[in-house]
Each structure stands twice: as C-alpha cells, then as structure tokens.
Amino acid sequence: MAGNDRNSASTSSFRSHEEQSDSLVDPSWELIDPTPDVHAMFLQFNDRFFDGALAGCEVRWSPRMTTCAGLCCYEGRGGLCSIRLSQPLLSLRPRKDLVETLLHEMIHAFLFVKERNRDHDGHGPHFQSHMHRINHIARTNITIYHSFHAEVANFKQHWWRCQGAC
C-alpha cells in the first residue's frame, strides 16, 4: 500500500507543478522532484502526448544496460512493447535527461503501436515530427542521440587477454 501512496503523491506533485510550468525540464523540477517515479511520469506522458496509446507498454529500469540511455523493445507476436532505461547512466544525471530519454523511447513505442514500425534505430520524418511536437508543447529538448559519452565510456567493460602463461 505504501508504494501506491508514493505513486499517488508523486503523480499529484507532478500534476500540480505541471499546471504551473509549461516546461517538463524547468530547473525547478530538480528541487521539487529530483528522483521521479518513472512509472508515474510514463502514465502522465502517455495521456498528455500519446492519447493513452501506450497503455499496453511497460517501462522499467535496467541495472546492467550501460551502452545506451534507453531502449524500446518490441516483444512477441502479441505486440508487447517494453521501454528500458539505463539505471547506471540516468540515475546520477539531471532529471531533465531522464525525462527526455523517456519521451524519446515513448516516441519509438508510439510509432510501433500505431504504425507497427519495427525500425529500432529509426529517427526518420515520423519520429522527428513527434519529437518536434513534444519539444514545442513541453519545452523539452528531445534529440535523436544522447550526449552521455563520458558516462558510457566509464562503464565500458574491458576484456583482457593474457600475453603469457596463464
């Protein structure tokens, strides 16, 4: 029950501040909600930007994904869609990066759900149209690629090869 209370409180806080600020990435969000509930944000964004079309999608943290900030996967013939967010890359970054990464992946999910677009890397005209639409409405800066190169490099795994008798 405590988890539901937290979700309700987080959703309520999100709605009240959202009404006061047009921007989802306003710096004041860092103080109001520095560690947001991604599930609550997903529900809000789904209603606000995608007309509830992503109700069948799931969003979850990935503790081992370190080569990209987010990923949208289309699983099975039933059209299941899953958004995974990199916990190592996003947990210590500003809230703005989480919001924009989540919205980026939600655009991929929306294109799959509405158009059965299975091009995981597709950032063509349809993707960019939704990206620009949301950027305009929410005053975000969703882009095609993230700029967390230093963080990705930090998490790269190194494979060592023995040069002598092992």
C-alpha positions in Angstrom: 0.0 0.0 0.0 2.9 2.4 0.7 4.0 2.0 -2.9 0.6 3.1 -4.1 0.7 6.1 -1.7 4.1 7.1 -3.1 2.8 6.8 -6.7 -0.2 8.9 -5.8 1.8 11.5 -4.1 4.3 11.6 -6.9 1.6 11.8 -9.5 -0.2 14.6 -7.6 3.1 16.5 -7.2 3.8 16.1 -10.9 0.3 17.4 -11.9 0.3 20.4 -9.6 3.7 21.6 -10.8 2.9 20.7 -14.4 0.0 23.1 -14.3 2.3 25.9 -13.1 5.1 25.4 -15.6 4.8 24.7 -19.3 8.3 23.1 -19.3 8.8 19.5 -18.2 12.5 20.3 -17.8 12.3 23.5 -15.9 15.2 23.6 -13.4 12.7 23.9 -10.5 11.8 20.3 -11.1 15.3 19.3 -9.8 14.3 20.6 -6.4 10.6 19.6 -6.4 11.1 16.0 -7.7 14.8 15.1 -8.1 14.2 11.4 -8.2 10.9 11.0 -10.0 8.8 7.8 -10.3 9.3 6.8 -13.9 6.1 4.8 -13.9 4.1 7.9 -12.9 5.9 10.0 -15.5 5.2 7.4 -18.1 1.4 7.4 -17.3 1.3 11.2 -17.4 3.3 11.5 -20.7 1.2 8.7 -22.2 -2.0 10.7 -21.5 -0.6 14.1 -22.4 1.4 13.3 -25.6 0.2 10.0 -26.9 -3.6 9.9 -26.2 -3.2 6.8 -24.0 -2.0 4.7 -26.9 0.9 3.2 -24.8 -1.3 1.6 -22.1 -0.1 -1.8 -23.2 3.6 -0.8 -22.9 5.8 -1.3 -19.8 8.7 0.9 -18.6 11.4 -0.5 -16.3 14.9 0.3 -15.1 17.8 -1.8 -16.5 20.6 -2.1 -13.9 23.0 -3.6 -16.5 22.4 -1.5 -19.6 25.4 0.8 -19.9 25.9 1.4 -23.7 22.8 3.5 -24.2 20.4 5.5 -22.1 17.2 3.9 -23.2 15.9 1.2 -25.4 12.4 0.3 -26.8 11.9 -3.4 -27.5 9.0 -5.0 -29.4 8.5 -8.5 -28.0 6.4 -11.3 -29.3 3.7 -11.6 -31.8 1.2 -10.0 -29.4 2.7 -6.6 -30.0 4.1 -6.2 -26.5 6.3 -3.2 -26.1 8.9 -2.6 -23.4 10.9 0.5 -22.6 14.1 0.0 -20.7 16.0 2.9 -19.1 19.7 2.6 -18.1 19.8 2.9 -14.3 23.6 3.4 -14.2 23.6 6.1 -16.8 20.4 8.0 -15.8 20.3 7.7 -12.0 23.1 10.3 -11.4 22.2 12.6 -14.3 19.8 15.6 -14.0 16.1 14.8 -14.0 15.9 16.6 -17.4 17.9 13.8 -19.1 15.6 11.1 -17.7 12.5 13.0 -18.9 13.9 13.5 -22.4 15.2 9.9 -22.7 11.8 8.5 -21.5 10.0 10.7 -24.1 12.4 9.6 -26.8 11.7 6.0 -26.2 8.0 6.6 -25.9 8.0 8.1 -29.4 9.6 4.8 -30.6 6.9 2.8 -28.8 4.1 5.0 -30.2 5.4 4.5 -33.7 5.4 0.8 -33.2 2.0 0.7 -31.6 0.3 3.0 -34.2 2.3 2.1 -37.4 3.9 -1.2 -36.5 7.2 0.5 -37.2 9.9 -2.1 -36.1 12.9 0.1 -37.1 14.5 0.3 -33.6 17.0 2.9 -34.8 14.5 4.8 -37.0 14.7 8.5 -36.4 13.0 9.5 -39.7 10.4 12.0 -40.5 7.6 10.4 -38.4 9.9 10.2 -35.4 11.1 13.8 -35.8 7.6 15.1 -36.3 6.6 13.7 -32.9 9.9 14.9 -31.4 9.3 18.4 -32.5 5.7 18.4 -31.5 6.6 17.4 -27.9 9.6 19.7 -27.7 7.3 22.6 -28.7 4.5 21.7 -26.2 6.6 20.7 -23.2 9.7 23.0 -23.9 12.0 19.9 -23.8 15.0 19.2 -26.0 14.4 15.6 -27.1 17.1 14.7 -29.6 17.9 11.8 -31.8 21.0 10.8 -29.7 22.1 11.4 -26.2 25.4 13.1 -25.2 26.4 11.0 -22.2 29.6 9.8 -23.9 31.8 10.2 -20.8 29.4 8.1 -18.8 29.2 5.4 -21.4 33.0 5.3 -21.7 33.2 5.0 -17.9 31.0 1.9 -17.9 32.7 0.1 -20.9 33.8 -3.3 -20.0 37.4 -4.2 -20.9 38.4 -7.7 -22.0 41.9 -8.5 -21.1 43.9 -11.1 -23.0 46.8 -12.9 -21.3 50.1 -12.4 -23.1 52.0 -15.0 -21.2 51.5 -18.4 -19.4 48.2 -18.2 -17.6 
